[in-house]
Amino acid sequence: MINLLSSNWHAFISGFGWTLLSSVLALFFSLIIGSLFAILEVVPSKILRIIGNVYVEVFRNIPLLVITMFFYLVIPLYVVKINGFTAGTIGLTIYTSAFIAETVRAGINSVDIGQMEAARSQGMTFWQAMRYIVLPQAFKYVIPPLGNQFVNLVKNSSVLAFVAGFDLMYQGNAIASQTFETVNTYIIVGLFYLVITLPISYYMQHLERKLA
């Protein structure tokens, strides 16, 4: 295994780098998009609530690979040219944002409705009350499930292998086909994934204890 790692070090590190970059980008944008649609699901406007619900239900119930292949095959054909990495990252972002939206919405609903009413009575708009009063409390409630979503996001980034995204799984597949050391290759790939997921998991646990 050590010989396999040393002889293919650059490929593994390259895949690790692309996986890390895709995960960070998808995590950042899915958190923003997911939080926005979570708010849309609870706004007073019925039209906006419908938009939020439709987005969440559609993308939460379509397989990640289907979403990714849509951006990889359809968007370049009819809209704009994008590479596999971009298509995979966009698909991962949209897919994860739908789950984050439901998680954040549950956190918003966990906040006592009196908090919103008190903020509105002080002259705050709905969006101001949501930003300064409700969301800070909501995120405290949903740290554990958000941590799970972030870890799942990293693991789901392996979908980039299907669209030539040059991620860890893509590099692992290439190395395994060249060396025929399938078991050792995927053990190494799994260890690289742990390098990303374990710190996220431990940090979220630390954050949960700190904010408790």
Secondary structure, 3 states (H helix, E strand, C coil): CHHHHHHCHHHHHHHHHHHHHHHHHHHHHHHHHHHHHHHHCCCCCHHHHHHHHHHHHHHHCCCHHHHHHHHHHHHHHHCCCCCHHHHHHHHHHHHHHHHHHHHHHHHHHHCCHHHHHHHHHCCCCHHHHHHHHHHHHHHHHCHHHHHHHHHHHHHHHHHHHHHCCCCHHHHHHHHHHHHCCHHHHHHHHHHHHHHHHHHHHHHHHHHHHHHC
